Amino acid sequence: MEIASIPITTCSKEHQQIYQEWFNYADADTDGRITSNDATKFFAMSNLSRQDLKQVWAITDSKRQGYLGFKEFIAAMQLVSLAQAGHAVTHDLLNSDVDLSSLKPPVMEGLDALIAKKKRKEKTSELESNGSLHGPSPSANWFSSKSAKNVKVKVEVHQLRG
């Protein structure tokens, strides 16, 4: 079974937003893919058995590419949720008569705290990089932009003559 046959519309917009945030968190190198290493760490938060998680991976990485895109990640999350509800993880589970549109996201132990921590870290990093956290340096207004350009040009001319 190929995951592409499962429409993303079987997942509500609200759940897609949750899964997008989770996907972004799990995608450690921000390349738009969840590798098996990323998945191992992330999926372990579901507290499912190793065998169930192997089965989830095998089903969602049906093309054996070694990674999951966003659609495959949603399917994986749906499988994890179904497994947590007591369903056996099989290739036919997502195509069964289970109502995927009313399926809640799985319980991922500690994930909310990790995402909140990452957001705080990103916000602090962003503030530091644009200077808002420490404010402008006292020397920021010593020169107008015009004189700063003149100094730069004079230095370059001096270097050429030297």
C-alpha positions in Angstrom: 0.0 0.0 0.0 1.3 3.4 -0.9 0.7 6.3 1.5 -0.1 8.7 -1.4 -3.4 6.8 -1.7 -4.5 8.2 1.6 -5.7 11.7 1.1 -4.4 14.3 3.6 -8.0 15.6 3.8 -8.8 12.6 6.2 -7.0 14.8 8.7 -8.6 18.0 10.0 -7.0 21.4 9.3 -6.5 21.7 13.1 -4.7 18.4 13.3 -2.6 19.2 10.2 -1.4 22.3 12.0 -0.5 20.2 15.1 1.3 17.7 12.9 3.1 20.4 11.1 4.5 21.7 14.4 5.4 18.2 15.4 7.0 17.5 12.0 9.1 20.7 12.3 10.2 19.7 15.7 11.1 16.1 14.7 12.9 17.3 11.5 16.2 18.1 13.4 18.1 19.3 10.4 15.2 21.2 8.9 15.5 19.5 5.5 11.8 18.8 5.2 12.2 15.1 5.9 12.0 12.9 9.0 14.9 10.4 8.8 14.8 7.1 10.6 17.0 8.6 13.3 14.7 11.5 13.8 11.7 9.2 13.8 13.2 6.8 16.4 13.7 9.7 18.9 10.3 11.3 18.1 8.1 8.2 17.9 9.5 6.8 21.1 7.5 9.5 22.9 4.4 7.5 22.0 5.4 4.7 24.4 4.5 2.1 21.8 6.4 -1.1 21.6 9.5 -1.2 19.4 7.8 -3.7 17.2 4.7 -1.4 16.7 7.0 1.5 15.8 9.0 -0.6 13.3 5.7 -1.6 11.7 4.6 2.1 11.6 7.8 3.0 9.9 7.6 0.1 7.4 4.1 1.1 6.4 4.7 4.8 6.1 8.1 4.5 4.4 6.5 2.2 1.8 8.8 3.4 -1.0 11.8 2.5 1.3 13.4 6.0 0.9 14.7 6.1 4.4 12.7 9.2 5.3 9.1 10.5 5.7 7.7 13.6 4.1 4.9 15.5 5.7 2.1 13.3 4.2 3.8 10.1 5.4 4.4 11.7 8.8 0.6 12.4 9.1 -0.1 8.8 8.2 2.5 7.6 10.8 0.8 9.8 13.5 -2.6 8.3 12.6 -1.1 4.8 12.9 0.4 5.7 16.2 -2.9 7.1 17.4 -4.7 3.9 16.3 -2.1 1.7 17.9 -2.5 3.6 21.2 -6.3 3.0 20.9 -5.6 -0.7 20.8 -5.6 -1.5 17.0 -3.0 -3.8 15.6 -0.7 -1.9 13.3 -1.1 -3.4 9.8 -0.8 -2.3 6.2 -4.6 -2.3 5.9 -5.4 -0.3 9.0 -5.5 3.1 7.3 -7.7 1.8 4.6 -10.0 0.0 7.0 -13.4 1.4 8.0 -11.8 3.4 10.9 -13.0 7.0 10.8 -9.7 8.9 10.3 -11.5 12.3 10.2 -12.4 12.0 13.9 -9.1 10.5 15.0 -7.3 12.5 17.6 -3.6 13.1 17.5 -1.6 10.5 19.5 -0.3 11.1 23.0 3.3 12.0 22.7 4.8 12.1 26.2 6.8 15.2 27.0 6.4 16.7 23.5 4.5 19.8 24.5 7.2 20.8 27.0 10.0 20.1 24.4 8.3 22.2 21.8 7.7 25.1 24.3 11.4 24.9 25.3 12.4 25.1 21.6 10.1 28.0 20.9 11.6 29.9 23.9 15.1 29.2 22.7 14.3 30.3 19.1 12.7 33.5 20.4 15.7 34.3 22.6 18.0 33.6 19.7 16.0 35.8 17.4 16.0 38.6 19.9 19.8 38.4 20.4 20.5 38.3 16.6 18.5 41.4 15.8 19.8 43.3 18.8 16.4 43.7 20.5 17.5 41.9 23.7 20.5 44.1 24.4 19.5 47.2 22.5 21.6 49.2 20.1 25.2 49.8 20.9 26.1 53.3 22.3 28.3 54.0 19.2 25.4 53.2 16.8 24.6 56.9 16.2 28.2 58.3 16.2 28.4 58.4 12.5 25.7 59.1 9.9 25.3 56.5 7.2 26.9 59.0 4.8 30.1 59.4 6.7 30.3 55.7 7.4 30.3 55.1 3.6 33.0 57.8 3.2 35.2 56.1 5.8 34.8 52.8 4.0 35.7 54.2 0.6 38.7 56.1 2.0 40.0 52.9 3.7 39.6 50.9 0.4 41.4 53.6 -1.6 44.2 53.7 1.0 44.5 50.0 0.8 44.8 50.1 -3.0 47.6 52.8 -2.9 49.4 51.1 0.0 
